[in-house]
């Protein structure tokens, strides 16, 4: 499949698969690495790299808000 892509994108796909990036997303390590990576790419000074610490302090509250939102979002989508 990589033969169909531009070399830069094929290289990205290669590392994406070999480093199993998606495997890490649901873990604490994945959250930390994602926040660090995005933080470095934002064009202004930020504290996104500290988000996991805040998330884990407020995880129950954030999860509850997200679950409530998803109930409403599913209803809204299904009504369309």
ZATOR-354461 format. One record per residue: residue number from 0; residue in one letter; y, z, x of N, C-alpha, C in turn. Coordinates in Angstrom, 1 decimal. Layout:
BEGIN
+-----+------+--------+--------+--------+--------+--------+--------+--------+--------+--------+
! pos ! code !     nv !     nw !     nu !    cav !    caw !    cau !     cv !     cw !     cu !
+-----+------+--------+--------+--------+--------+--------+--------+--------+--------+--------+
! NUM !    A !      Y !      Z !      X !      Y !      Z !      X !      Y !      Z !      X !
...
+-----+------+--------+--------+--------+--------+--------+--------+--------+--------+--------+
//
This chain:
BEGIN
+-----+------+--------+--------+--------+--------+--------+--------+--------+--------+--------+
! pos ! code !     nv !     nw !     nu !    cav !    caw !    cau !     cv !     cw !     cu !
+-----+------+--------+--------+--------+--------+--------+--------+--------+--------+--------+
!   0 !    X !   -1.2 !    0.0 !    0.8 !    0.0 !    0.0 !    0.0 !    1.3 !    0.0 !    0.9 !
!   1 !    X !    1.2 !    0.7 !    2.0 !    2.4 !    0.8 !    2.8 !    2.9 !   -0.6 !    3.3 !
!   2 !    X !    2.0 !   -1.6 !    3.4 !    2.4 !   -2.9 !    3.8 !    3.4 !   -3.5 !    2.9 !
!   3 !    X !    3.5 !   -3.1 !    1.6 !    4.4 !   -3.6 !    0.7 !    5.8 !   -3.0 !    0.8 !
!   4 !    X !    6.0 !   -2.0 !    1.6 !    7.2 !   -1.3 !    1.6 !    8.0 !   -1.6 !    2.9 !
!   5 !    X !    9.3 !   -1.4 !    2.9 !   10.1 !   -1.6 !    4.1 !    9.6 !   -0.5 !    5.1 !
!   6 !    X !    9.7 !   -0.8 !    6.4 !    9.2 !    0.1 !    7.4 !    9.6 !    1.6 !    7.3 !
!   7 !    X !   10.9 !    1.8 !    6.9 !   11.5 !    3.1 !    6.8 !   10.8 !    3.9 !    5.7 !
!   8 !    X !   10.6 !    3.2 !    4.5 !   10.0 !    3.8 !    3.4 !    8.5 !    4.1 !    3.6 !
!   9 !    X !    7.9 !    3.1 !    4.3 !    6.5 !    3.3 !    4.6 !    6.3 !    4.5 !    5.5 !
!  10 !    X !    7.2 !    4.7 !    6.4 !    7.1 !    5.9 !    7.3 !    7.3 !    7.2 !    6.5 !
!  11 !    X !    8.2 !    7.2 !    5.6 !    8.4 !    8.3 !    4.7 !    7.1 !    8.6 !    3.9 !
!  12 !    X !    6.5 !    7.6 !    3.3 !    5.3 !    7.8 !    2.6 !    4.2 !    8.3 !    3.5 !
!  13 !    X !    4.1 !    7.8 !    4.7 !    3.1 !    8.3 !    5.6 !    3.2 !    9.8 !    5.8 !
!  14 !    X !    4.4 !   10.2 !    6.1 !    4.6 !   11.7 !    6.4 !    4.5 !   12.5 !    5.1 !
!  15 !    X !    4.9 !   11.9 !    4.0 !    4.8 !   12.6 !    2.7 !    3.3 !   12.9 !    2.4 !
!  16 !    X !    2.4 !   12.0 !    2.7 !    1.0 !   12.2 !    2.4 !    0.4 !   13.1 !    3.5 !
!  17 !    X !    0.7 !   12.8 !    4.8 !    0.0 !   13.6 !    5.8 !    0.5 !   15.0 !    5.9 !
!  18 !    X !    1.7 !   15.3 !    5.6 !    2.2 !   16.7 !    5.6 !    2.0 !   17.4 !    4.3 !
!  19 !    X !    1.5 !   16.7 !    3.3 !    1.1 !   17.2 !    2.0 !    2.3 !   18.0 !    1.4 !
!  20 !    X !    3.5 !   17.3 !    1.4 !    4.7 !   18.0 !    0.9 !    4.6 !   18.4 !   -0.5 !
!  21 !    X !    4.0 !   17.6 !   -1.4 !    3.9 !   18.1 !   -2.8 !    3.0 !   19.3 !   -3.0 !
!  22 !    X !    2.0 !   19.4 !   -2.1 !    1.1 !   20.6 !   -2.2 !    1.9 !   21.9 !   -2.0 !
!  23 !    X !    3.0 !   21.9 !   -1.3 !    3.8 !   23.1 !   -1.0 !    4.8 !   23.4 !   -2.1 !
!  24 !    X !    5.2 !   22.5 !   -2.9 !    6.3 !   22.8 !   -3.9 !    6.1 !   24.0 !   -4.7 !
!  25 !    X !    4.9 !   24.2 !   -5.2 !    4.7 !   25.4 !   -6.1 !    4.6 !   26.8 !   -5.4 !
!  26 !    X !    4.7 !   26.7 !   -4.1 !    4.5 !   28.0 !   -3.3 !    5.9 !   28.5 !   -2.8 !
!  27 !    X !    5.9 !   29.7 !   -2.3 !    7.1 !   30.3 !   -1.8 !    7.6 !   29.5 !   -0.6 !
!  28 !    X !    6.6 !   29.1 !    0.3 !    6.9 !   28.3 !    1.4 !    7.6 !   27.0 !    1.0 !
!  29 !    X !    7.1 !   26.4 !    0.0 !    7.6 !   25.1 !   -0.5 !    9.0 !   25.3 !   -1.0 !
!  30 !    X !    9.3 !   26.3 !   -1.8 !   10.6 !   26.6 !   -2.3 !   11.6 !   26.8 !   -1.2 !
!  31 !    X !   11.2 !   27.6 !   -0.2 !   12.1 !   27.8 !    1.0 !   12.4 !   26.5 !    1.7 !
!  32 !    X !   11.4 !   25.8 !    2.0 !   11.6 !   24.5 !    2.8 !   12.4 !   23.5 !    2.0 !
!  33 !    X !   12.2 !   23.4 !    0.7 !   13.0 !   22.5 !   -0.2 !   14.4 !   22.9 !   -0.1 !
!  34 !    X !   14.7 !   24.2 !   -0.3 !   16.1 !   24.7 !   -0.3 !   16.8 !   24.5 !    1.0 !
!  35 !    X !   16.0 !   24.7 !    2.1 !   16.6 !   24.5 !    3.4 !   16.9 !   23.1 !    3.7 !
!  36 !    X !   16.0 !   22.2 !    3.3 !   16.2 !   20.7 !    3.5 !   17.3 !   20.2 !    2.7 !
!  37 !    X !   17.5 !   20.6 !    1.4 !   18.6 !   20.1 !    0.6 !   19.9 !   20.7 !    1.2 !
!  38 !    X !   19.9 !   22.0 !    1.6 !   21.0 !   22.7 !    2.1 !   21.6 !   21.9 !    3.3 !
!  39 !    X !   20.7 !   21.5 !    4.2 !   21.2 !   20.7 !    5.4 !   21.8 !   19.4 !    5.0 !
!  40 !    X !   21.4 !   18.8 !    3.9 !   21.8 !   17.5 !    3.5 !   23.1 !   17.5 !    2.7 !
!  41 !    X !   23.5 !   18.6 !    2.1 !   24.7 !   18.7 !    1.4 !   25.9 !   18.6 !    2.3 !
!  42 !    X !   26.9 !   17.8 !    1.9 !   28.0 !   17.5 !    2.8 !   29.0 !   18.7 !    3.0 !
!  43 !    X !   28.8 !   19.8 !    2.3 !   29.7 !   20.9 !    2.5 !   28.9 !   22.2 !    2.8 !
!  44 !    X !   29.6 !   23.2 !    3.3 !   28.9 !   24.4 !    3.7 !   28.4 !   25.1 !    2.4 !
!  45 !    X !   27.2 !   25.6 !    2.4 !   26.6 !   26.2 !    1.2 !   25.6 !   27.2 !    1.6 !
!  46 !    X !   25.1 !   27.9 !    0.6 !   24.1 !   29.0 !    0.8 !   22.8 !   28.7 !    0.1 !
!  47 !    X !   22.5 !   27.5 !   -0.1 !   21.3 !   27.1 !   -0.9 !   20.1 !   27.6 !   -0.2 !
!  48 !    X !   20.1 !   27.7 !    1.1 !   18.9 !   28.2 !    1.8 !   18.6 !   29.7 !    1.4 !
!  49 !    X !   19.5 !   30.4 !    0.8 !   19.3 !   31.8 !    0.4 !   18.7 !   31.8 !   -1.1 !
!  50 !    X !   18.6 !   30.7 !   -1.7 !   18.2 !   30.7 !   -3.2 !   16.9 !   31.3 !   -3.4 !
!  51 !    X !   15.9 !   31.1 !   -2.6 !   14.6 !   31.7 !   -2.8 !   14.6 !   33.2 !   -2.9 !
!  52 !    X !   15.4 !   33.8 !   -2.1 !   15.6 !   35.3 !   -2.1 !   16.1 !   35.7 !   -3.5 !
!  53 !    X !   17.1 !   35.0 !   -3.9 !   17.7 !   35.4 !   -5.2 !   16.7 !   35.1 !   -6.4 !
!  54 !    X !   16.0 !   33.9 !   -6.2 !   15.0 !   33.6 !   -7.3 !   14.0 !   34.7 !   -7.4 !
!  55 !    X !   13.5 !   35.2 !   -6.3 !   12.4 !   36.2 !   -6.4 !   13.0 !   37.5 !   -6.9 !
!  56 !    X !   14.2 !   37.8 !   -6.7 !   14.8 !   39.0 !   -7.3 !   15.0 !   38.9 !   -8.8 !
!  57 !    X !   15.2 !   37.7 !   -9.3 !   15.5 !   37.5 !  -10.7 !   14.4 !   36.6 !  -11.3 !
!  58 !    X !   13.2 !   36.5 !  -10.7 !   12.2 !   35.6 !  -11.2 !   11.9 !   35.8 !  -12.7 !
!  59 !    X !   11.7 !   37.0 !  -13.1 !   11.3 !   37.2 !  -14.5 !   12.4 !   36.7 !  -15.5 !
!  60 !    X !   13.6 !   37.0 !  -15.2 !   14.7 !   36.5 !  -16.0 !   14.9 !   35.0 !  -16.0 !
!  61 !    X !   14.8 !   34.4 !  -14.8 !   14.9 !   33.0 !  -14.7 !   13.7 !   32.3 !  -15.4 !
!  62 !    X !   12.5 !   32.8 !  -15.3 !   11.4 !   32.2 !  -15.9 !   11.5 !   32.3 !  -17.4 !
!  63 !    X !   12.0 !   33.4 !  -17.9 !   12.2 !   33.6 !  -19.4 !   13.2 !   32.6 !  -19.9 !
!  64 !    X !   14.3 !   32.4 !  -19.2 !   15.3 !   31.5 !  -19.6 !   14.8 !   30.0 !  -19.6 !
!  65 !    X !   14.0 !   29.7 !  -18.5 !   13.4 !   28.4 !  -18.4 !   12.5 !   28.1 !  -19.6 !
!  66 !    X !   11.6 !   29.1 !  -19.8 !   10.6 !   28.9 !  -20.9 !   11.3 !   28.7 !  -22.3 !
!  67 !    X !   12.4 !   29.5 !  -22.5 !   13.1 !   29.4 !  -23.8 !   13.8 !   28.0 !  -23.8 !
!  68 !    X !   14.4 !   27.6 !  -22.7 !   14.9 !   26.2 !  -22.7 !   13.9 !   25.1 !  -23.0 !
!  69 !    X !   12.7 !   25.3 !  -22.4 !   11.7 !   24.2 !  -22.5 !   11.3 !   24.1 !  -24.0 !
!  70 !    X !   11.2 !   25.2 !  -24.7 !   10.8 !   25.2 !  -26.1 !   11.9 !   24.3 !  -26.9 !
!  71 !    X !   13.1 !   24.6 !  -26.6 !   14.2 !   23.8 !  -27.3 !   14.2 !   22.4 !  -26.8 !
!  72 !    X !   14.0 !   22.2 !  -25.5 !   14.0 !   20.8 !  -25.0 !   12.9 !   20.0 !  -25.6 !
!  73 !    X !   11.7 !   20.5 !  -25.7 !   10.6 !   19.8 !  -26.3 !   10.9 !   19.4 !  -27.7 !
!  74 !    X !   11.4 !   20.4 !  -28.5 !   11.8 !   20.1 !  -29.9 !   12.8 !   18.9 !  -29.9 !
!  75 !    X !   13.8 !   19.0 !  -29.1 !   14.8 !   18.0 !  -29.1 !   14.3 !   16.6 !  -28.8 !
!  76 !    X !   13.4 !   16.5 !  -27.8 !   12.8 !   15.3 !  -27.3 !   11.9 !   14.7 !  -28.4 !
!  77 !    X !   11.1 !   15.6 !  -29.0 !   10.2 !   15.1 !  -30.0 !   10.9 !   14.6 !  -31.3 !
!  78 !    X !   12.1 !   15.1 !  -31.6 !   12.9 !   14.7 !  -32.7 !   13.5 !   13.3 !  -32.5 !
!  79 !    X !   13.5 !   12.8 !  -31.4 !   14.2 !   11.5 !  -31.1 !   13.3 !   10.4 !  -31.5 !
+-----+------+--------+--------+--------+--------+--------+--------+--------+--------+--------+
//
